[in-house]
């Protein structure tokens, strides 16, 4: 099995059937058309100083606040977003080998959620999907976090001119006070995906038992599945919510809930790649400076969904993650950290660039520059 550390070695003649590529990009060619038939451009630049690595910035990287001494932000304004009016129950939830993904609905949105980037982009970026990776892809001043939420956008509506805009938030383990209703909605939808996969495999087992071998899953997995669907129950999470889930299940969906929880309008910006094959190098990254604290029970639930993933086609346990040291029930699906290079054009946009609407940012900006880990730009 190919994992994140091996993605630079994957070759594909048909990206729709390539087992080494965790996302079938051919199915998404309607909004990222140049993926169709595109070669793998992943490079292992974690250590290499080759010319190819110097010219082709790869993601993820370490985000260093000290970059302010080398390069100015130059963004003319902070990011703004439009929530749109998509319905949560129309979203497409998937458990992929490397991420938990929530895709934007193809129908049911009169107004699509989007974000406005500064730095030369006249058009709005349209949200396509939300990924959760565990642990974080990026590190902040050398520290890795429990997870990372990545909102992937595409630029404009012209199919011949698609670029990728990723906005991400780091997730750190908090306490059970940091339990989010909206995140639990995601988790329940992913749990439903996992349950459906098991139930479908059970049905195929029954077909095999009835003498119909069509699409029968492997015997070793079948023997581990319950004999009756009624025997498969989903463990319920801690009942610590302030309101029933069903009250907001039909609401107009706010995909930028993460923004409010992070309480920051400051971020790192750089030019990089996707963190999965084919590692397309037209990805514009914005990683928010302040991690979101998340309840341990919710982090654990997300880890469990990835670690116990069953492939819906083969009915075999399959994840691109590698076993986590000291924890046999979790896997790490992050791509190895890539070496920072000048071509990443990394900047840190913070207090000197604009005033934030969040009180927490105001408190942060009241600290001296040396406490914030930043320096004055020196040309």
N, C-alpha and C positions, 0 to 999 in steps of 0.2 A: 504494500500500500504506500502511495506517495503522500507524504505530509508536507507541511509548510517549509521545512528545511530542504526538501527535495524538489520544489517547484521549478527551480531553474533547469532541472534535468528532464522535464516532461516534454515530449514531442507528440503532436497530434496532427493526423491527417484530416480528421473529422471532429470538430470541436463539439458536435452534438452527441458524440458517443465516446468521448475521451474520459476514461475513469480517473486519470490523474488531475483533471480539472474539476474542482468541486461544483462550479456553477456552469450550467449549460447556457452559454452566452448566445447560442443560436436562437434560443427562445426569446431573447431580449433584444434581438436585432432591430426591432421596431423603433427603439429609442436610443440604442447605441449601435448603429448599423455597421460601423467598421470592424466590429468584432467578428463578423461572419468571415470565416476562412483566414483569420489573422494568426500569424505565427506566435509562438510563445516568446515574449520579450522579458521574461523574468531573468534577473541576473543575481548571482550570489555575491553581493558586495558587502557582506558582513566584515570581511577582512581584506578583500582584494583592493589593490590600487591600480588596476588595469585602466587603460585609456577608456575602454568601453564603460567601466563603472564611473569614471570621472565625468563622462559626457552624458550619462543616462541615470539621473538620480532615482534611486529606489526607495521604497517605503517598507516599513516604518523606520523612524530615527529617534534619537534622544532629543528632547526639546529643552534647550538651555536658555534660561532667562538672561544669562550674560551676553547673549548675542546682541543686545542693545548697544554694546560698545563698538560693534563692528558694522552694523547695518540698521538704518532707520526703518520704521514701520511703513510710512508713506501712504497708508490707506487714508483716503479723504474722509471717510465716515465709518461708523460702526456698522456691523451687519444688522439688517432688519429682516423680519420674516412675515409672511402672510399665512395664516393657519389653514385657509381653504375651508371647504365644507364637506369633506369626504366622510362617509359613514364607517365606523370601526368594523362593523360586521361584514363589510365588503372587502376588507383587506385580505391578502393572500399570505398565510403564514406557512413557513417551511422550516424544517430542521435539516439543514445541509451538513455535510461532513465537517465543515470548518466554522460555521456561524449559525446563529438563530436569526432568521430573516423574516421581516414583515413587509410585504410588497404593497405599494399603493394600488388601489383598485383601478381597473381599466374603465369602469363605468361607475356612476353614482356620485360624481363630483361635478358640481356646476362651476366651482372655483377650485383650482388645484393649489395645494400648498407649495410655497416657493420661498426662496431666500434671495436677498439682494447683497451681492458682494461689491466692495469697492475695488480700486486698483484696476481700472480699465475695462470693466465689464458693464456694458450698457443694458444687457438683457437680464431678466430674472432667471434664476436657476430653479428648475422644476424638480421637486422631490420624487424619487422613484422607489427607493426602499430604505428600510432601517435594519441595520445589522447589529447584533451584540456578539462581541468576541471576548473570550475568557482564556487567559488573563488579558490585560490591555496590549494592544499592538505597540503603541508608543510608550516611552518612558519620559518622566518629567524630572529634569535635573538628576538623572540617573536612577530614579525610583520607578519601579513597575507597580501597576495597580491591579486590583482584582479583575477588572473588566474594562471594556470600552464600547460605547455606543457610537455607531457611525451612520450618519444620515447621508445617503448618496443622492446627488442631484445631477441633472444634465442641463446644459446651457441651451436655452432657446428652443425653437420649434423647427428650425431648418435641419432636415435630416442629414444634410451634407456637412454640417458643422457642429458636431457634438463634442463637447468636452465634459469632464467629470469634476464636480465640486463636492468634496466631502467635508462635512461639519461633524466634529466628534467631541464627546465628553468622556473623560476618564471616570471610572467607578471605583470607589474604595469601600471597604467593609466598615459599616458603622455599627449602630445598635438597632434593636427592634423598633425603636422610635422612628427610625428612618425607613419605614415601610410605606411604599407608595401604592395607592389604589390603581393608578394608571399602569404601572409596571406589572401588577398582579393580573390585570386584564391581558397583557401580552403573555404572561406565563401560562395562564389558563388556556389561551388559544393554542399555544405550542403543546401543552399537555394533551389537548384534544387531537392534535395532529399525531402525537405519539400513540394515543389510544386507538385511533383509526387504523394506523399501520398494523398494530397488533391484531386488531379485529379482522382486518383484511387477510392477514396471514393465517388466522384461525379458520376463516372460511376456506382458504386454499387447502388447509390441512384436511378439512372435512371432505373436500372434493377428492383429495388423494385417498382418503379412507374409503370413499364410495367407489373407488376404482377409476377415477378420472384424474390422470396425472398432470393435466394441463396446468402450467404455471405453479407446480408444487414447490414449496420452499424446501430448503435443506432439512434433512431428517434431524440433525443435531439441534436446530432451532425449534423445529416442530415439537420435539420431545419436551422442550422447556416451556412451551406455551400452555396456558390453561385449557382444559377440555371444553369449557363452556364460556361464552362471552360473559355470561352473568357472573362468572368467577373472577373476572378481571375488574378490579376496582382501583380507582385513583385515590391515593392518599390526599386528604384535604390539608391545606396549609393552616397555619395558626389563624384563628379568627380574631384578628386585631384591627379589622377595618372599621372605619367610622360610619360607613354606609354600605348597603348591599351592592354587590357587583351589578346586578341587573338594572339598577337605577341609571347607570351610565353606559350600558352596553350599546344602546341605540343612539347615543348622542353623536352630534357632529364631532368628528375626531380631531384632536389637537396634537399633531405629530411633534410639535416643538415643546411639549410639556417639559422635556429635559432642560430647556433653556431656563425656565422659571426655577427649577430645582437647583441648578448650578449657581444661580445668583451672580452671574458675571457677564460682562460684555467685552472682556479682554481675551485675547487669543494669540496663539502662534499661527503664523501663515508660512507655508512653503510650497514649493513645486516638487511633486514626487510621482508615485505610481500607485496603482491598485496594489493591495497586499495579497492578492491571489492571482493565479494565472488568468489571462496572459500578461499581467503586470503592466497594463497600458500606462504610458508615461505622460499622459496629459491630465493627471489628477492634481487639482488645486485643493490643498488641505487647509482647513481652519480647525485647530484643536484648542478648545476652551481652556483657560488657565486654571480654573478651579474645579477639582474633582467633585463628583456627586457622591455623598455618603448614602449607602444602600444597606438595608437590613441583612444580616447574615443569612437568615432563612431564605431570602429572595436570591441572594448570590448563589447559595447552595442549590436552589431549585433550578437556576439557569445552568449551573455546572452539570447537574444530574441529567438534564435534557440532552446535553451534548455528549456526555460520557456514555449514556445508555442508548444512543441512537441506533435504530434498526433501519436498514436500507429497505425502502418500500418495494423495490423490484426483486431483490434476492431474499428478503426476510432474514438476512444475516446482520449481526452487529457490525456496524461500520462507521468509523469516524476518522477524520484526517489528523486528529490530535495525537499527541504522545503522552503516555502515562506520566502523571505528575509525581515528582519525587516525594515520598512520604505520604502519598494519598492515592490509594488504589481505586478510589471511586470518582476521580476527576481526571480530565485530560487537558492539556494545554494546546490550544489551536492557533496561537499567535505565530506570525512569521518571525524568524530571527531578526534582531535589530540590525539595520543596515548602517554602514559607515556614513557619517555626515560629510558632505562635500559642498564646495562653494556653489555648485550648480543647483543645490536645493533652494538657494535664495531665502534661507530661513530668517524671519523677523519675528519680533515680539511686540504686539500692539497693546499698550497699557495706559497708565494714568496720564502721561504727557501727551497722548494722542487725542483723547476725548474724555468727557465726563460720563461716567456710567450712571444709569438710573437705579442701580442696586446699592442698598446701604452697605452690604458686605464689601463691595468694591470700594466704596468711599472710605471705609475703615482701612482697607488694604493700602489705599493711596496715601493715607495719613502717615504711614511708616516711611522712614528715610529710605533712600534708594538702596543703600547697602543692605538694609534689612530685607527689601524686596528682591535682592539679588540682581539688580540691574545697574547699569552704568551709563553715563552720558556718552552719546555718540561722538566718536572722534574720527574725523575724515582722514 
